[in-house]
Amino acid sequence: MTLIFLNGGAMRGEPLHHLLDGAPLVTATTTAPKYRFYSVGGQCPALVPVAHGGAPVSGEVYDVSLDALRDRVLPAEPPELELGVIELADGSSAFAMLLRRPQTSHVQLRDITEIGDWRAYLAGREAA
C-alpha cells in the first residue's frame, strides 16, 4: 500500500473514483505551499513544484495498493501528467500526479493556483 494525493477526477464523488478499487481515504488535506496548480486542457488538474510563488492545493490522500496504482490509476492518467512525490501540509510525503516536464503535448494550461481546488474551479467555470 502507498499513499497518493489526488486532487481531480479520482476524488470521492468524481467520475474516476472507481479506479481506486476501494482504497481507503486517509485524509482530506492540502499540499505544502510549494506548488502552482494548473488546469490541463480543462480536463484535469496538475501540480508543478516551484521555489517561489506556490500555494496550498486541496485534495485527498488515499492508501492505494501498488497493483491498483499500476493497473488502474496510472493508465487512466493523461500523457501530460507523471507520477511524482509531493510534500503535504503536515510535512509528510505522498505520491501525486505532476505536470510532465518537458511537456509532451501542446495542450492549453490555465494557472488556477489562486483557486487551489479542482472542484471549485469546475464549479466556477460552469457558473460562468
C-alpha positions as CSV (number, residue, x, y, z in Angstrom):
1,M,0.0,0.0,0.0
2,T,1.1,3.5,-0.7
3,L,-0.2,7.0,-0.1
4,I,-1.3,9.0,-3.1
5,F,-2.6,12.6,-3.1
6,L,-5.5,13.0,-5.5
7,N,-6.9,16.4,-6.5
8,G,-9.1,15.7,-9.6
9,G,-11.4,13.1,-11.1
10,A,-10.5,10.3,-8.7
11,M,-11.6,12.1,-5.5
12,R,-14.8,11.0,-3.7
13,G,-17.9,11.6,-5.8
14,E,-15.9,12.1,-9.0
15,P,-16.1,10.0,-12.2
16,L,-12.8,8.2,-11.8
17,H,-13.1,7.4,-8.1
18,H,-13.9,3.7,-9.0
19,L,-10.3,3.3,-10.2
20,L,-9.1,3.3,-6.6
21,D,-10.6,-0.1,-6.3
22,G,-12.0,0.6,-2.8
23,A,-8.8,2.1,-1.4
24,P,-9.4,3.8,1.9
25,L,-9.4,7.6,2.3
26,V,-6.7,8.6,4.8
27,T,-7.4,12.3,5.0
28,A,-8.6,15.4,3.1
29,T,-5.8,17.9,3.2
30,T,-3.7,20.3,1.2
31,T,-0.2,20.3,-0.2
32,A,2.5,22.4,1.3
33,P,2.5,25.8,-0.3
34,K,5.2,24.8,-2.8
35,Y,3.1,24.2,-5.9
36,R,1.4,26.0,-8.7
37,F,-1.8,24.5,-9.8
38,Y,-3.0,24.2,-13.4
39,S,-6.0,23.1,-15.4
40,V,-4.7,20.9,-18.3
41,G,-6.9,21.5,-21.3
42,G,-9.9,21.9,-18.9
43,Q,-9.9,18.2,-18.4
44,C,-7.7,17.5,-15.4
45,P,-5.5,19.3,-12.8
46,A,-1.8,19.2,-12.4
47,L,0.7,20.3,-9.8
48,V,4.0,22.0,-10.6
49,P,6.7,22.3,-7.9
50,V,8.1,25.8,-7.6
51,A,10.7,27.5,-5.4
52,H,8.6,30.7,-5.0
53,G,5.0,31.7,-5.5
54,G,3.4,28.4,-4.6
55,A,0.2,27.9,-2.7
56,P,-1.6,25.1,-0.9
57,V,-3.8,22.9,-3.1
58,S,-6.8,20.9,-1.8
59,G,-7.1,17.2,-2.3
60,E,-7.5,13.8,-0.7
61,V,-4.9,11.2,0.4
62,Y,-5.7,7.5,-0.3
63,D,-3.9,4.3,0.8
64,V,-3.8,2.6,-2.6
65,S,-2.2,-0.8,-3.4
66,L,0.7,-0.7,-5.8
67,D,-1.2,-3.1,-8.0
68,A,-4.2,-0.7,-8.3
69,L,-1.8,2.2,-8.9
70,R,0.0,0.3,-11.6
71,D,-3.0,-1.3,-13.3
72,R,-5.9,1.2,-12.8
73,V,-4.8,4.7,-11.7
74,L,-1.7,5.4,-13.8
75,P,-3.1,4.0,-17.1
76,A,-6.1,6.4,-16.8
77,E,-3.9,9.5,-16.4
78,P,-3.4,11.7,-19.4
79,P,0.1,11.8,-21.1
80,E,0.6,15.4,-19.8
81,L,1.0,14.0,-16.2
82,E,3.6,11.9,-14.5
83,L,3.9,10.3,-11.1
84,G,6.0,12.3,-8.6
85,V,6.3,12.8,-4.8
86,I,5.0,15.9,-3.1
87,E,5.0,17.5,0.3
88,L,1.7,17.7,2.2
89,A,0.7,20.5,4.6
90,D,1.9,18.5,7.6
91,G,5.3,17.9,6.1
92,S,4.8,14.3,5.1
93,S,5.2,13.0,1.6
94,A,2.9,11.3,-0.8
95,F,2.7,10.3,-4.5
96,A,0.8,12.7,-6.7
97,M,0.4,13.5,-10.4
98,L,2.6,16.3,-11.6
99,L,2.7,18.2,-14.9
100,R,5.2,16.3,-17.1
101,R,8.4,18.3,-17.8
102,P,9.2,18.9,-20.5
103,Q,5.6,18.9,-21.8
104,T,4.8,16.2,-24.2
105,S,1.9,18.0,-25.9
106,H,0.6,21.4,-26.8
107,V,-2.5,21.3,-24.5
108,Q,-3.6,24.6,-23.1
109,L,-2.6,25.2,-19.4
110,R,-4.5,27.6,-17.2
111,D,-3.0,28.7,-13.9
112,I,-5.6,28.1,-11.2
113,T,-3.3,28.4,-8.3
114,E,-5.4,31.2,-6.7
115,I,-8.4,28.9,-6.7
116,G,-6.4,25.9,-5.2
117,D,-9.3,23.5,-5.5
118,W,-10.3,21.5,-8.7
119,R,-13.9,21.2,-7.7
120,A,-14.1,25.0,-7.0
121,Y,-12.5,25.6,-10.4
122,L,-15.0,23.4,-12.2
123,A,-18.0,25.0,-10.3
124,G,-16.8,28.5,-11.2
125,R,-16.3,27.5,-14.8
126,E,-19.8,26.1,-15.0
127,A,-21.3,29.2,-13.4
128,A,-19.6,31.5,-15.9
